[in-house]
Amino acid sequence: MVLGSVGRGVLTMLATLHQAGLLTVILRSQIPNNSQWCLDWYADKLPGGEVTNPMGPPAGSRRVYRGGAWRFDAADCRSAFRGGFEPGGTSNDLGFRLALAPSP
């Protein structure tokens, strides 16, 4: 595999972060390298006001995905990014996160 100067720079940065003990923290952060599927359906506009974790409409044609991914422009490469995608669609930058919730 041939790495260009950008690839070598990324590897150097990762090695430096690992030596400083920060790589594990970054890898466990809430901002992954892939967008993540969400449960709700996509809507162009969500309800305004003081709403915690607003849900989209009860049905639709596109599911929500959140967070930026490696191929996004800088403006959209953030954890707050929200988009819609067909439920059966696939992409090499779209995945899901497993979460463990405590039993009630």
C-alpha positions as CSV (number, residue, x, y, z in Angstrom):
1,M,0.0,0.0,0.0
2,V,1.4,3.4,-0.9
3,L,0.6,6.3,1.4
4,G,0.8,9.8,0.2
5,S,2.0,12.7,2.4
6,V,-1.5,13.1,3.9
7,G,-1.6,9.4,4.8
8,R,1.8,9.5,6.4
9,G,0.8,12.7,8.3
10,V,-2.3,10.9,9.7
11,L,-0.2,8.0,10.8
12,T,2.3,10.3,12.5
13,M,-0.5,12.1,14.2
14,L,-2.1,8.9,15.5
15,A,1.3,7.7,16.8
16,T,1.8,11.0,18.6
17,L,-1.7,10.8,20.2
18,H,-1.1,7.2,21.2
19,Q,2.1,8.1,23.0
20,A,0.3,11.0,24.8
21,G,-2.4,8.6,25.9
22,L,-5.1,10.5,24.0
23,L,-5.8,8.0,21.2
24,T,-8.1,5.9,23.3
25,V,-10.1,8.9,24.4
26,I,-10.5,10.1,20.8
27,L,-11.5,6.7,19.6
28,R,-14.2,6.4,22.3
29,S,-15.5,9.9,21.6
30,Q,-19.0,10.6,20.4
31,I,-17.9,11.8,17.0
32,P,-17.2,8.7,14.9
33,N,-15.9,8.5,11.4
34,N,-19.2,7.3,10.0
35,S,-22.7,8.8,10.0
36,Q,-25.1,6.7,12.2
37,W,-28.6,5.6,11.5
38,C,-31.3,6.9,13.9
39,L,-34.7,5.6,14.8
40,D,-36.9,8.4,13.5
41,W,-38.0,9.4,10.0
42,Y,-36.6,12.4,8.3
43,A,-38.3,15.8,8.1
44,D,-36.8,19.0,6.6
45,K,-37.8,21.0,9.7
46,L,-38.1,19.8,13.3
47,P,-40.3,21.5,16.0
48,G,-38.6,24.6,17.4
49,G,-38.5,25.8,21.0
50,E,-37.1,24.0,24.0
51,V,-37.4,20.4,22.8
52,T,-35.0,17.7,24.1
53,N,-34.2,15.0,21.5
54,P,-37.0,16.0,19.0
55,M,-38.4,13.1,16.9
56,G,-39.3,13.3,13.3
57,P,-42.7,12.4,11.8
58,P,-44.3,9.0,12.7
59,A,-43.7,7.8,9.1
60,G,-41.9,8.8,5.9
61,S,-39.7,7.7,3.0
62,R,-36.3,8.5,4.4
63,R,-34.7,7.6,7.8
64,V,-32.5,10.0,9.8
65,Y,-28.8,9.6,10.0
66,R,-26.7,11.8,12.2
67,G,-23.1,13.0,12.4
68,G,-20.5,13.7,9.7
69,A,-18.4,11.2,8.0
70,W,-15.0,11.0,6.3
71,R,-16.3,12.0,2.9
72,F,-18.4,15.1,4.1
73,D,-17.4,18.7,3.5
74,A,-16.0,20.4,6.6
75,A,-19.2,22.3,7.3
76,D,-21.2,19.1,7.6
77,C,-18.6,17.0,9.3
78,R,-19.9,17.5,12.8
79,S,-21.9,15.4,15.3
80,A,-25.0,17.7,15.0
81,F,-25.3,17.1,11.2
82,R,-28.7,15.5,10.3
83,G,-29.7,14.0,7.0
84,G,-32.2,11.6,5.4
85,F,-31.5,8.4,3.5
86,E,-33.7,5.6,2.1
87,P,-34.1,2.8,4.6
88,G,-32.8,0.2,2.2
89,G,-29.9,2.3,1.0
90,T,-26.3,1.6,1.6
91,S,-23.2,3.7,1.8
92,N,-19.6,3.1,2.9
93,D,-19.8,6.0,5.4
94,L,-23.0,5.0,7.1
95,G,-23.3,2.6,10.0
96,F,-24.9,2.3,13.5
97,R,-23.8,2.5,17.1
98,L,-24.5,-0.2,19.6
99,A,-25.7,1.2,22.9
100,L,-26.4,-0.6,26.2
101,A,-29.1,0.8,28.4
102,P,-29.6,-0.2,32.0
103,S,-32.6,-2.4,32.8
104,P,-35.6,-0.5,34.3
